[in-house]
Amino acid sequence: MYLIKKEPLLLAMLAPNLQASWEALLEVAGDDRAEALRVMRRNPACLMGQASELRTKTLRDFELAADGLDMLKPVTNVMKEIGPEGVALGAAALGFAALGALASKVAKDASDQKRVDSEKQAGSFDKGADRKPSTGRD
């Protein structure tokens, strides 16, 4: 019941997929059931990944993900306490941050392209400076 309270979306998973994810986590833990359970209890959502993806991770990866979630817990708890408006505010803030990151990337890409175009243009001028003027007889 603890896992479901912590990650209700586990209820939406098909039993064979959940079983495969557990077995993959157990493999990552070197068949140490206690270690796999410890990781799963810290972050039950880790079982929502595909088993093939989970096998590419290390226990340290799962620990880092759980640490990140723990850091955000005070913020998410406040949003939950506020209710739907808090969740909406959090989603809006996340969306705004994502838009800011996207705008920054687009601006950087445009700046990089201008620099490349400028260098190309300067390079073609330099090459042209080495050529002799055409006399029309070439």
C-alpha positions in Angstrom: 0.0 0.0 0.0 2.9 2.4 0.7 4.1 2.2 -2.9 0.7 3.0 -4.3 0.3 6.0 -1.9 3.6 7.3 -3.0 3.2 6.5 -6.7 -0.5 5.9 -7.7 0.3 5.5 -11.4 1.7 2.0 -10.5 -2.0 1.0 -10.5 -2.2 1.7 -14.2 0.6 -0.6 -15.1 0.0 -4.1 -16.4 1.1 -6.8 -14.0 3.6 -8.4 -16.4 5.3 -5.0 -17.1 5.5 -4.3 -13.3 7.0 -7.7 -12.7 9.5 -7.2 -15.5 10.6 -3.9 -14.1 11.0 -5.3 -10.6 13.1 -8.2 -12.0 15.3 -5.6 -13.9 15.7 -3.6 -10.8 16.7 -6.7 -8.9 19.3 -7.5 -11.6 20.7 -4.0 -11.3 21.0 -4.6 -7.5 22.9 -7.7 -8.1 20.0 -9.9 -6.9 20.1 -8.2 -3.5 16.4 -8.0 -2.7 16.9 -5.8 0.3 18.8 -3.2 -1.8 16.3 -3.3 -4.6 13.5 -2.8 -2.1 15.3 0.1 -0.5 15.7 1.8 -3.9 12.1 1.0 -4.8 10.7 2.4 -1.6 12.6 5.7 -2.0 11.3 6.1 -5.6 8.5 3.7 -6.6 8.2 5.5 -9.9 11.5 3.8 -10.9 9.3 0.7 -11.6 7.4 2.6 -14.3 10.3 2.4 -16.8 10.7 -0.3 -19.3 12.7 -3.3 -18.0 15.2 -2.9 -20.8 15.8 0.7 -19.9 16.2 -0.1 -16.2 18.9 -2.6 -16.9 21.0 0.1 -18.4 21.1 2.0 -15.1 23.1 1.7 -11.9 21.9 1.8 -8.4 23.7 5.2 -8.2 21.4 6.5 -11.0 18.3 5.5 -9.0 19.8 7.1 -5.9 20.4 10.4 -7.8 16.9 10.4 -9.1 15.5 9.8 -5.6 17.7 12.6 -4.2 16.4 15.0 -6.8 12.8 14.1 -5.9 13.6 14.5 -2.3 14.9 18.0 -2.9 11.7 19.0 -4.7 9.4 17.4 -2.1 8.9 20.6 -0.1 7.8 22.5 -3.2 5.5 19.8 -4.4 4.0 19.4 -1.0 3.1 23.1 -0.9 1.6 22.9 -4.3 -0.5 19.9 -3.2 -1.6 21.7 -0.1 -2.8 24.7 -2.2 -4.8 22.3 -4.3 -5.5 22.3 -8.0 -4.4 25.9 -8.2 -1.1 25.0 -6.7 -0.5 22.2 -9.2 -1.6 24.5 -12.0 0.8 27.1 -10.8 3.7 24.6 -10.6 2.9 23.3 -14.1 2.8 26.9 -15.4 6.1 27.7 -13.8 7.6 24.6 -15.2 6.2 25.4 -18.7 7.5 29.0 -18.4 10.9 27.7 -17.5 10.8 25.3 -20.4 9.8 28.1 -22.8 12.7 30.2 -21.5 15.2 27.4 -22.0 13.8 26.9 -25.6 14.0 30.6 -26.4 17.6 30.7 -25.1 18.5 27.7 -27.3 16.9 29.3 -30.3 18.7 32.6 -29.7 22.0 30.8 -29.3 21.5 28.7 -32.4 20.6 31.9 -34.4 23.7 33.7 -33.0 25.9 30.7 -33.9 24.4 30.6 -37.4 25.1 34.4 -37.9 28.7 33.8 -36.8 29.1 31.0 -39.2 27.6 33.0 -42.0 29.8 35.9 -41.2 32.9 33.8 -41.2 31.9 32.2 -44.5 31.4 35.6 -46.0 34.7 36.9 -44.6 36.4 33.9 -45.9 35.1 34.4 -49.4 36.2 38.0 -49.4 39.7 37.0 -48.3 39.9 34.5 -51.2 38.7 37.2 -53.6 41.4 39.6 -52.5 44.1 37.2 -53.6 42.7 37.0 -57.2 43.7 39.4 -59.9 41.0 41.5 -61.4 39.5 40.0 -64.5 40.5 41.6 -67.8 37.8 40.0 -69.8 40.4 37.8 -71.7 40.5 35.0 -69.1 
